[in-house]
Amino acid sequence: MFSLLVYYVGQDGGKTLPVTSVYIGASLYPFWSVGVVTILLSFSVLFYLVTLRIVERSQVKIRSLHIYYLGCEGCGEYYFFLFTSYIFLVILGCYLYTVTGNDLIWASCVFLPIFYQAFVIFYLNWQENDFLLFGDMAAFNRKIKKKK
């Protein structure tokens, strides 16, 4: 079982400032590296929350007065913020890899967001029942003809 033990090392055993190092598990890391990880993770979460807000606004048919054009027809602000969030996660993974030397952290930061996004798309399609494995195809075709 993995237990995470964090305690700080500084003058007087971490009781006074400045705190210079931090133990995470059995390893000693400089305290500023924890700050860098926090900043990168915060920016990644911020940009991801912006993408969620854009999705929520689009579901209720709220459009911004400004349409941001980023150089190609399909690239809107949603993809820009999602890609920025992913870039911050990749930078975080590379930074954690250089600090800890753990390949699993790097692979998790690079590949898990891609799997997560693919799963979200699959889940949304499944929730809308687009596959209709057990549905009545005649009723579905009538519903599609009515929409057109």
N, CA and C of each residue as an Amber inpcrd file, in Angstrom:
protein
   444
   0.8390000  -1.1690000   0.0000000   0.0000000   0.0000000   0.0000000
   0.8860000   1.2350000   0.0000000   0.5320000   2.1950000  -0.8130000
   1.3120000   3.4120000  -0.9590000   0.7880000   4.4680000  -0.0020000
   1.6600000   4.9910000   0.7910000   1.2580000   6.0850000   1.6740000
   2.0790000   7.3060000   1.3230000   1.4400000   8.4360000   1.3180000
   2.0850000   9.6860000   0.9650000   2.3700000  10.4530000   2.2450000
   3.6370000  10.6000000   2.5330000   4.0410000  11.3100000   3.7300000
   4.7700000  12.5640000   3.2900000   4.2450000  13.7160000   3.6650000
   4.8340000  14.9920000   3.2800000   5.2130000  15.7330000   4.5550000
   6.4630000  16.1000000   4.6620000   6.8590000  16.9920000   5.7450000
   7.9880000  17.8790000   5.2480000   8.1430000  18.9970000   5.8810000
   9.0130000  20.0530000   5.4000000  10.3110000  20.0800000   6.1930000
  11.3810000  20.4310000   5.5060000  12.6860000  20.5130000   6.1240000
  13.1850000  21.9390000   5.9810000  13.6030000  22.5290000   7.0450000
  14.1570000  23.8760000   7.0330000  14.9970000  24.0640000   8.2690000
  15.1380000  25.2660000   8.6860000  15.8440000  25.5180000   9.9320000
  14.9820000  25.0240000  11.0870000  15.5850000  24.4530000  12.0640000
  14.8890000  23.9130000  13.2410000  13.8800000  22.8300000  12.8640000
  14.2200000  21.9920000  11.9210000  13.3500000  20.8630000  11.5700000
  12.0450000  21.2770000  10.9220000  12.0260000  22.4010000  10.2440000
  10.8120000  22.8320000   9.5500000   9.8780000  23.6560000  10.4030000
  10.2760000  24.0130000  11.6220000   9.3950000  24.7920000  12.4890000
   9.4550000  26.2800000  12.1990000  10.5170000  26.7390000  11.5870000
  10.6450000  28.1530000  11.2450000  10.8880000  28.2960000   9.7580000
  10.6890000  29.4720000   9.2700000  10.9520000  29.7390000   7.8640000
  12.4180000  30.0550000   7.6850000  13.0120000  29.8810000   6.5790000
  12.4540000  29.4190000   5.3290000  12.4560000  27.9000000   5.2130000
  11.4480000  27.3970000   4.5790000  11.3670000  25.9760000   4.2760000
  12.0960000  25.7740000   2.9570000  13.0730000  24.9170000   2.9680000
  13.9030000  24.7590000   1.7730000  13.6360000  23.4710000   1.0160000
  13.1610000  22.4480000   1.7070000  12.9630000  21.1560000   1.0640000
  11.6860000  20.5230000   1.5810000  11.2050000  19.5620000   0.8400000
  10.0010000  18.8420000   1.2470000  10.2280000  17.3580000   0.9750000
   9.8550000  16.5420000   1.9320000   9.8890000  15.0970000   1.7470000
   8.5140000  14.6660000   1.2410000   8.4940000  13.9810000   0.1330000
   7.2730000  13.3630000  -0.3760000   7.5790000  11.8800000  -0.4730000
   6.9080000  11.1230000   0.3810000   7.2630000   9.7110000   0.4940000
   8.6270000   9.6080000   1.1420000   9.5660000   8.9790000   0.4600000
  10.9150000   8.8340000   0.9940000  11.9150000   9.7190000   0.2700000
  11.4510000  10.5570000  -0.6450000  12.3490000  11.3740000  -1.4520000
  12.3200000  12.8190000  -0.9880000  13.4420000  13.4910000  -1.1360000
  13.5850000  14.8860000  -0.7560000  13.6040000  15.7320000  -2.0190000
  12.7320000  16.7500000  -2.0840000  12.6410000  17.6300000  -3.2430000
  12.7800000  19.0750000  -2.7840000  13.3230000  19.9460000  -3.6440000
  13.3450000  21.3680000  -3.2840000  11.9250000  21.9200000  -3.2040000
  11.7020000  22.8150000  -2.2770000  10.3550000  23.3060000  -2.0300000
   9.8020000  24.0930000  -3.2200000  10.6690000  24.7770000  -3.9650000
  10.1860000  25.5490000  -5.1050000   9.6190000  24.6440000  -6.1930000
  10.0710000  23.3750000  -6.2550000   9.5320000  22.4740000  -7.2800000
   8.0620000  22.1620000  -7.0170000   7.6700000  22.1400000  -5.7390000
   6.2520000  21.9310000  -5.4050000   5.4330000  23.1260000  -5.8900000
   5.9920000  24.3310000  -5.7710000   5.3130000  25.5290000  -6.2720000
   5.1530000  25.5170000  -7.7840000   6.1810000  25.0630000  -8.4900000
   6.0970000  24.9850000  -9.9570000   5.0230000  23.9890000 -10.3670000
   4.9690000  22.8490000  -9.7060000   3.9400000  21.8360000 -10.0090000
   2.5490000  22.3970000  -9.7360000   2.4030000  23.1220000  -8.6390000
   1.1080000  23.7130000  -8.3030000   0.6620000  24.7320000  -9.3430000
   1.5780000  25.5590000  -9.8020000   1.2380000  26.5680000 -10.8120000
   0.8380000  25.9040000 -12.1230000   1.6130000  24.9180000 -12.5810000
   1.2900000  24.2380000 -13.8370000  -0.0470000  23.5050000 -13.7500000
  -0.2850000  22.8290000 -12.6460000  -1.5460000  22.1190000 -12.4710000
  -2.7200000  23.0900000 -12.3810000  -2.5160000  24.2310000 -11.7340000
  -3.5850000  25.2330000 -11.6280000  -3.9630000  25.7930000 -12.9960000
  -2.9700000  26.0960000 -13.8270000  -3.2740000  26.5990000 -15.1670000
  -3.9800000  25.5380000 -16.0080000  -3.5600000  24.2990000 -15.8760000
  -4.2030000  23.2290000 -16.6280000  -5.6660000  23.0810000 -16.2230000
  -5.9360000  23.0880000 -14.9330000  -7.3170000  22.9680000 -14.4530000
  -8.1330000  24.1920000 -14.8510000  -7.5320000  25.3850000 -14.7810000
  -8.2310000  26.6060000 -15.1720000  -8.6810000  26.5460000 -16.6270000
  -7.7830000  26.1830000 -17.5290000  -8.1520000  26.1270000 -18.9400000
  -9.1570000  25.0200000 -19.2200000  -9.0700000  23.9080000 -18.4730000
 -10.0660000  22.8600000 -18.6570000 -11.4460000  23.3210000 -18.1770000
 -11.4930000  24.0430000 -17.0740000 -12.7750000  24.5680000 -16.5950000
 -13.3640000  25.5860000 -17.5580000 -12.5070000  26.3390000 -18.2470000
 -12.9990000  27.2570000 -19.2780000 -13.6540000  26.4710000 -20.4070000
 -13.0590000  25.3420000 -20.7990000 -13.6790000  24.5360000 -21.8550000
 -15.0210000  23.9750000 -21.3990000 -15.1130000  23.5690000 -20.1300000
 -16.3990000  23.0840000 -19.6210000 -17.4470000  24.1920000 -19.6420000
 -17.0400000  25.4010000 -19.3270000 -17.9740000  26.5370000 -19.3540000
 -18.4430000  26.8070000 -20.7890000 -17.5620000  26.6890000 -21.7420000
 -17.9430000  26.8870000 -23.1440000 -18.9500000  25.8230000 -23.5640000
 -18.7410000  24.5810000 -23.1350000 -19.6860000  23.5010000 -23.4630000
 -21.0370000  23.7590000 -22.8160000 -21.0440000  24.1660000 -21.5520000
 -22.3150000  24.4640000 -20.8760000 -23.0670000  25.5970000 -21.5630000
 -22.3510000  26.6200000 -21.9820000 -23.0060000  27.7470000 -22.6700000
 -23.5480000  27.3160000 -24.0280000 -22.8290000  26.4460000 -24.7130000
 -23.3140000  26.0140000 -26.0290000 -24.5250000  25.0940000 -25.9110000
 -24.6380000  24.3470000 -24.7950000 -25.7840000  23.4700000 -24.6160000
 -27.0680000  24.2610000 -24.4130000 -26.9690000  25.4490000 -23.8310000
 -28.1510000  26.2910000 -23.6490000 -28.2640000  27.3510000 -24.7390000
 -27.5080000  27.1650000 -25.8160000 -27.5550000  28.0200000 -27.0030000
 -27.1780000  29.4620000 -26.6980000 -26.2250000  29.6680000 -25.8000000
 -25.6980000  31.0050000 -25.5230000 -24.4180000  31.1530000 -26.3210000
 -24.3860000  32.1450000 -27.1560000 -23.2000000  32.4040000 -27.9670000
 -22.5870000  33.7210000 -27.5430000 -21.2870000  33.7720000 -27.6240000
 -20.5810000  34.9900000 -27.3060000 -20.7890000  36.0080000 -28.4150000
 -20.6930000  37.2740000 -28.0800000 -20.8020000  38.3130000 -29.1080000
 -19.5860000  38.3040000 -30.0210000 -18.4940000  37.8130000 -29.5060000
 -17.2660000  37.7440000 -30.2890000 -17.0400000  36.3090000 -30.7220000
 -16.8070000  36.1160000 -31.9900000 -16.4540000  34.7930000 -32.5020000
 -14.9580000  34.8330000 -32.7680000 -14.2400000  34.0070000 -32.0390000
 -12.7960000  34.0080000 -32.1640000 -12.3870000  33.0850000 -33.2970000
 -11.6300000  33.6040000 -34.2120000 -11.1590000  32.8520000 -35.3610000
  -9.6710000  32.6290000 -35.1760000  -9.2650000  31.3940000 -35.0860000
  -7.8830000  31.0760000 -34.7630000  -7.0920000  30.5430000 -35.9520000
  -7.4950000  30.8500000 -37.1400000  -6.7020000  30.4870000 -38.3010000
  -7.2480000  29.3480000 -39.1300000  -8.1160000  28.5230000 -38.5830000
  -8.7360000  27.4780000 -39.3780000 -10.2190000  27.4350000 -39.0440000
 -10.9850000  26.8900000 -39.9330000 -12.4450000  26.9480000 -39.8230000
 -12.9800000  26.1990000 -38.6100000 -12.4190000  25.0360000 -38.2930000
 -12.9500000  24.2360000 -37.2090000 -12.3810000  24.5580000 -35.8360000
 -11.3620000  25.4020000 -35.7820000 -10.7070000  25.7030000 -34.4980000
 -11.3700000  26.8970000 -33.8480000 -12.1530000  26.6280000 -32.8590000
 -12.7650000  27.6960000 -32.0920000 -12.0950000  27.8360000 -30.7490000
 -12.7190000  28.6030000 -29.8900000 -12.1270000  28.8330000 -28.5770000
 -12.1540000  27.5690000 -27.7160000 -13.1260000  26.6890000 -27.9460000
 -13.1770000  25.4310000 -27.1880000 -11.9120000  24.6100000 -27.4210000
 -11.5540000  24.4150000 -28.6730000 -10.3780000  23.6120000 -28.9870000
  -9.0970000  24.3140000 -28.5460000  -9.0770000  25.6300000 -28.6230000
  -7.9070000  26.3740000 -28.1850000  -7.6600000  26.1630000 -26.6960000
  -8.7070000  26.3190000 -25.8740000  -8.5290000  26.1570000 -24.4350000
  -8.2810000  24.7000000 -24.0530000  -8.9040000  23.7720000 -24.7530000
  -8.6640000  22.3580000 -24.4800000  -7.2210000  21.9830000 -24.8190000
  -6.7290000  22.4670000 -25.9510000  -5.3460000  22.1950000 -26.3430000
  -4.3660000  22.8610000 -25.3800000  -4.6690000  24.0640000 -24.9230000
  -3.8070000  24.7470000 -23.9610000  -3.7510000  23.9810000 -22.6430000
  -4.9000000  23.4720000 -22.1990000  -4.9330000  22.6580000 -20.9870000
  -4.0720000  21.4080000 -21.1480000  -4.1670000  20.7790000 -22.3090000
  -3.3690000  19.5840000 -22.5750000  -1.8730000  19.9110000 -22.6020000
  -1.5190000  21.0420000 -23.2000000  -0.1080000  21.4440000 -23.2540000
   0.4420000  21.6520000 -21.8460000  -0.3520000  22.2910000 -20.9730000
   0.1010000  22.4780000 -19.6000000   0.2680000  21.1350000 -18.8820000
  -0.5970000  20.1680000 -19.1660000  -0.4400000  18.8400000 -18.5690000
   0.8160000  18.1390000 -19.0840000   1.1230000  18.2960000 -20.3570000
   2.3340000  17.6850000 -20.9130000   3.5730000  18.3350000 -20.3110000
   3.5550000  19.6600000 -20.1710000   4.6830000  20.3490000 -19.5370000
   4.8310000  19.8960000 -18.0890000   3.7100000  19.7490000 -17.3990000
   3.7420000  19.2510000 -16.0170000   4.3400000  17.8480000 -15.9620000
   3.9280000  16.9860000 -16.8910000   4.4760000  15.6320000 -16.9220000
   5.9670000  15.6090000 -17.1990000   6.4110000  16.4440000 -18.1310000
   7.8500000  16.5180000 -18.4290000   8.6260000  17.0630000 -17.2370000
   8.0650000  18.0720000 -16.5700000   8.7400000  18.6320000 -15.4030000
   8.8240000  17.6070000 -14.2680000   7.7240000  16.9120000 -14.0050000
   7.7470000  15.8960000 -12.9570000   8.6870000  14.7480000 -13.3100000
   8.7870000  14.4370000 -14.5950000   9.7240000  13.3990000 -15.0200000
  11.1660000  13.8280000 -14.7580000  11.4900000  15.1040000 -15.0310000
  12.8570000  15.5650000 -14.7780000  13.1660000  15.6310000 -13.2870000
  12.1580000  15.9430000 -12.4670000  12.3950000  16.0400000 -11.0220000
  12.4520000  14.6550000 -10.3810000  11.5070000  13.7810000 -10.7280000
  11.4280000  12.4840000 -10.0540000  12.0910000  11.3550000 -10.8210000
  12.1260000  11.4490000 -12.1400000  12.6760000  10.3650000 -12.9440000
  11.7180000   9.1990000 -13.1170000  10.4470000   9.4090000 -12.8390000
   9.4530000   8.3370000 -12.9160000   8.7610000   8.3920000 -14.2760000
   8.8580000   7.3060000 -15.0470000   8.2520000   7.2460000 -16.3740000
   6.7300000   7.2180000 -16.3130000   6.1840000   6.6250000 -15.2620000
   4.7300000   6.5050000 -15.1320000   4.0590000   7.8760000 -15.0240000
   4.6880000   8.8070000 -14.3380000   4.1240000  10.1570000 -14.2170000
   4.0750000  10.8230000 -15.5860000   5.1510000  10.7140000 -16.3410000
   5.1820000  11.3260000 -17.6690000   4.1350000  10.6970000 -18.5870000
   4.0640000   9.3790000 -18.5920000   3.0950000   8.6980000 -19.4500000
   1.6610000   9.0380000 -19.0440000   1.4140000   9.1650000 -17.7540000
   0.0690000   9.5100000 -17.2810000  -0.3330000  10.9100000 -17.7230000
   0.5890000  11.8500000 -17.6260000   0.2670000  13.2270000 -18.0060000
   0.1140000  13.3920000 -19.5120000   0.7650000  12.5540000 -20.2800000
   0.6900000  12.6870000 -21.7400000  -0.4790000  11.8960000 -22.3210000
  -0.6890000  10.6490000 -21.8750000  -1.6580000   9.7800000 -22.5320000
  -3.0300000   9.7180000 -21.8670000  -3.1150000   9.8670000 -20.5570000
  -4.4200000   9.7930000 -19.8980000  -5.4000000  10.8810000 -20.3340000
  -4.9590000  12.1360000 -20.5620000  -5.9350000  13.1200000 -21.0700000
  -6.5160000  12.7440000 -22.4280000  -5.7300000  12.1140000 -23.2700000
  -6.2360000  11.6960000 -24.5860000  -7.2770000  10.5880000 -24.4120000
  -6.9840000   9.6210000 -23.5470000  -7.9580000   8.5620000 -23.2790000
  -9.2080000   9.1200000 -22.6330000  -9.0400000  10.0740000 -21.7410000
 -10.1870000  10.7010000 -21.0790000 -11.0770000  11.4080000 -22.0960000
 -10.4820000  12.1650000 -23.0100000 -11.2700000  12.8830000 -24.0130000
 -11.9900000  11.9020000 -24.9330000 -11.3180000  10.8210000 -25.3110000
 -11.9740000   9.8050000 -26.1390000 -13.1260000   9.1520000 -25.3850000
 -12.9480000   8.9060000 -24.0880000 -14.0130000   8.3100000 -23.2960000
 -15.1940000   9.2660000 -23.1510000 -14.9160000  10.5570000 -22.9890000
 -16.0030000  11.5450000 -22.8630000 -16.8290000  11.5820000 -24.1380000
 -16.1760000  11.5590000 -25.2940000 -16.9000000  11.5580000 -26.5660000
 -17.7240000  10.2800000 -26.6950000 -17.1410000   9.1360000 -26.3330000
 -17.8830000   7.8760000 -26.3710000 -19.0790000   7.9270000 -25.4260000
 -18.8850000   8.4500000 -24.2170000 -19.9620000   8.5030000 -23.2350000
 -21.0920000   9.4160000 -23.6960000 -20.7540000  10.5490000 -24.2860000
 -21.8050000  11.4530000 -24.7660000 -22.6090000  10.8180000 -25.8850000
 -21.9420000  10.1180000 -26.7850000 -22.6610000   9.4210000 -27.8480000
 -23.5080000   8.2830000 -27.2920000 -22.9910000   7.5880000 -26.3140000
 -23.7520000   6.5000000 -25.7010000 -24.9490000   7.0540000 -24.9390000
 -24.7650000   8.1850000 -24.2880000 -25.8480000   8.7940000 -23.5250000
 -26.9740000   9.2580000 -24.4490000 -26.6180000   9.7600000 -25.6160000
 -27.6330000  10.1720000 -26.5810000 -28.2330000   8.9780000 -27.3150000
 -27.6670000   7.7980000 -27.0890000 -28.1200000   6.5580000 -27.7020000
 -28.0260000   6.6230000 -29.2210000 -26.9080000   7.1170000 -29.7040000
 -26.6950000   7.2170000 -31.1450000 -26.4620000   5.8550000 -31.7810000
 -26.0170000   4.8870000 -30.9990000 -25.6970000   3.6020000 -31.5950000
 -26.9350000   2.7470000 -31.8230000 -27.9390000   2.9040000 -30.9930000
 -29.2290000   2.2250000 -31.1430000 -29.0970000   0.7290000 -31.4140000
 -28.3700000   0.0570000 -30.5500000 -28.1800000  -1.3770000 -30.7350000
 -29.4840000  -2.1510000 -30.5500000 -30.2980000  -1.6920000 -29.6120000
 -31.5350000  -2.4010000 -29.3230000 -32.7690000  -1.5660000 -29.6590000
 -32.5780000  -0.4900000 -30.3890000 -33.6940000   0.4170000 -30.6720000
 -34.5110000  -0.0040000 -31.8800000 -35.6460000   0.6270000 -32.0280000
 -36.5280000   0.4010000 -33.1690000 -36.0390000   1.2770000 -34.3170000
 -35.4890000   0.6710000 -35.3450000 -34.8870000   1.4290000 -36.4340000
 -35.9250000   2.1800000 -37.2600000 -37.1050000   1.6340000 -37.4100000
 -38.1430000   2.3230000 -38.1760000 -38.5560000   3.6240000 -37.4750000
 -38.7250000   3.5710000 -36.1680000 -39.0730000   4.7800000 -35.4080000
 -37.9310000   5.7900000 -35.4520000 -36.7040000   5.3170000 -35.4020000
 -35.5660000   6.2120000 -35.4810000 -35.5060000   6.8990000 -36.8400000
 -35.7380000   6.1530000 -37.9250000 -35.7230000   6.7460000 -39.2610000
 -36.8280000   7.7820000 -39.4270000 -38.0020000   7.5210000 -38.8520000
 -39.0840000   8.5330000 -38.9120000 -38.6960000   9.7910000 -38.1570000
 -38.0300000   9.6070000 -37.0230000 -37.6220000  10.7710000 -36.2290000
 -36.5730000  11.5840000 -36.9860000 -35.6780000  10.9430000 -37.6680000
 -34.6500000  11.6440000 -38.4440000 -35.2810000  12.3900000 -39.6210000
 -36.2740000  11.7650000 -40.2810000 -36.9370000  12.4150000 -41.4150000
 -37.7010000  13.6510000 -40.9620000 -38.2610000  13.6220000 -39.7450000
 -38.9740000  14.7800000 -39.2200000 -38.0240000  15.9380000 -38.9340000
 -36.8110000  15.6380000 -38.5180000 -35.8340000  16.6850000 -38.2230000
 -35.3580000  17.3680000 -39.4880000 -35.3020000  16.6300000 -40.5740000
 -34.8360000  17.2160000 -41.8360000 -35.9310000  18.0260000 -42.4310000
